[in-house]
Amino acid sequence: MSADAVIWHDLECGCYRADLPDWHALAQRYPGVVLDIGAGTGRVALSLAHSDHRVIALERDAELAAELVRRAAGLPVEVICADACRFTLVSPVSLAIVPMQTIHLLADRPAFLDAALRALAPGGVLAVALLGEGVEPFELELEPDAVELGAVRYESAPTALRRRDGAVLLERRRSRIVNGSSKSALNLIRLAECDRATLSAEAVSAGFKPLSHRVIAPTADHAGSEIVCLEVPA
Ligand SMILES: C[S@@+](CC[C@H](N)C(=O)[O-])C[C@H]1O[C@@H](n2cnc3c(N)ncnc32)[C@H](O)[C@@H]1O
């Protein structure tokens, strides 16, 4: 039986697909090992590994990292349980990716950019997904995403999105329902505001060179995003 952290993570993040072609295109373009930052249970890392890309998956949450080790059995994935703001790799990689707005969760972006720069070979690229179109404030309980595992039904319903004090605050009601009896709690995620100009300026200070960006349109269930590519000068 999976840990609750794994179940909520899969329910809330696991079904997103719109960005996968972009990560695959980048992995093709920069051959070598891909470092997936904030890999979760491996939505992107496993997809790349199934296409024969070698992946280092870095994840801070020990339960998510352990589940990713289990799911990656037999695939070219090395899992490192560490904080993205203070990690080092034994050998540099050619591509580091930060999917699904993980960058907005990091407590110390400058420290992360320093660590990423050290982890990349000269000419390597850091590709970061930023929140894009469709992040509009609301106060309304939306239809839940749900999954049934054995006798337990898990539901996660967005209840509010607020933009305040330099952050996007996403509130969800998480319910665990057994035999018709429901226990609910509100879960709050804080995403620090960061746009392309801000990230690019910070990245230049760290030693990167802005390279390009690409836009991923919103879907019915997910906001859009923008992937910003930053190069380590050769
Ligand atoms: C929105 S999820 C994205 C998961 C996965 N990359 C995906 O695209 O489905 C963000 C992930 O980043 C991880 N994370 C947050 N802060 C982190 C940090 N400082 N270091 C490493 N991982 C972190 C979270 O535990 C979570 O698994």
Ligand as a Chemical Component Dictionary entry (heavy atoms), coordinates in Angstrom:
data_LIG
# 
_chem_comp.id                   LIG 
_chem_comp.type                 NON-POLYMER 
_chem_comp.pdbx_formal_charge   0 
_chem_comp.three_letter_code    LIG 
# 
loop_
_chem_comp_atom.comp_id 
_chem_comp_atom.atom_id 
_chem_comp_atom.alt_atom_id 
_chem_comp_atom.type_symbol 
_chem_comp_atom.charge 
_chem_comp_atom.model_Cartn_x 
_chem_comp_atom.model_Cartn_y 
_chem_comp_atom.model_Cartn_z 
_chem_comp_atom.pdbx_ordinal 
LIG C1  C1  C 0  4.752  19.969 -8.491  1  
LIG S1  S1  S 1  5.667  18.571 -7.994  2  
LIG C2  C2  C 0  6.339  18.073 -9.539  3  
LIG C3  C3  C 0  6.704  16.612 -9.572  4  
LIG C4  C4  C 0  7.257  16.105 -10.898 5  
LIG N1  N1  N 0  8.444  16.824 -11.309 6  
LIG C5  C5  C 0  6.228  16.245 -11.988 7  
LIG O1  O1  O 0  6.441  17.060 -12.882 8  
LIG O2  O2  O -1 5.224  15.546 -11.940 9  
LIG C6  C6  C 0  7.049  19.311 -7.153  10 
LIG C7  C7  C 0  8.025  18.318 -6.596  11 
LIG O3  O3  O 0  9.200  19.006 -6.150  12 
LIG C8  C8  C 0  9.605  18.472 -4.908  13 
LIG N2  N2  N 0  10.368 19.510 -4.189  14 
LIG C9  C9  C 0  9.899  20.647 -3.623  15 
LIG N3  N3  N 0  10.898 21.339 -3.079  16 
LIG C10 C10 C 0  12.028 20.637 -3.308  17 
LIG C11 C11 C 0  13.406 20.840 -2.988  18 
LIG N4  N4  N 0  13.794 21.925 -2.302  19 
LIG N5  N5  N 0  14.297 19.933 -3.378  20 
LIG C12 C12 C 0  13.919 18.829 -4.089  21 
LIG N6  N6  N 0  12.630 18.573 -4.413  22 
LIG C13 C13 C 0  11.695 19.473 -4.032  23 
LIG C14 C14 C 0  8.290  18.115 -4.220  24 
LIG O4  O4  O 0  8.490  17.191 -3.170  25 
LIG C15 C15 C 0  7.500  17.550 -5.397  26 
LIG O5  O5  O 0  7.751  16.188 -5.573  27 
# 
loop_
_chem_comp_bond.comp_id 
_chem_comp_bond.atom_id_1 
_chem_comp_bond.atom_id_2 
_chem_comp_bond.value_order 
_chem_comp_bond.pdbx_ordinal 
LIG C1  S1  SING 1  
LIG S1  C2  SING 2  
LIG S1  C6  SING 3  
LIG C2  C3  SING 4  
LIG C3  C4  SING 5  
LIG C4  N1  SING 6  
LIG C4  C5  SING 7  
LIG C5  O1  DOUB 8  
LIG C5  O2  SING 9  
LIG C6  C7  SING 10 
LIG C7  O3  SING 11 
LIG C7  C15 SING 12 
LIG O3  C8  SING 13 
LIG C8  N2  SING 14 
LIG C8  C14 SING 15 
LIG N2  C9  SING 16 
LIG N2  C13 SING 17 
LIG C9  N3  DOUB 18 
LIG N3  C10 SING 19 
LIG C10 C11 SING 20 
LIG C10 C13 DOUB 21 
LIG C11 N4  SING 22 
LIG C11 N5  DOUB 23 
LIG N5  C12 SING 24 
LIG C12 N6  DOUB 25 
LIG N6  C13 SING 26 
LIG C14 O4  SING 27 
LIG C14 C15 SING 28 
LIG C15 O5  SING 29 
# 
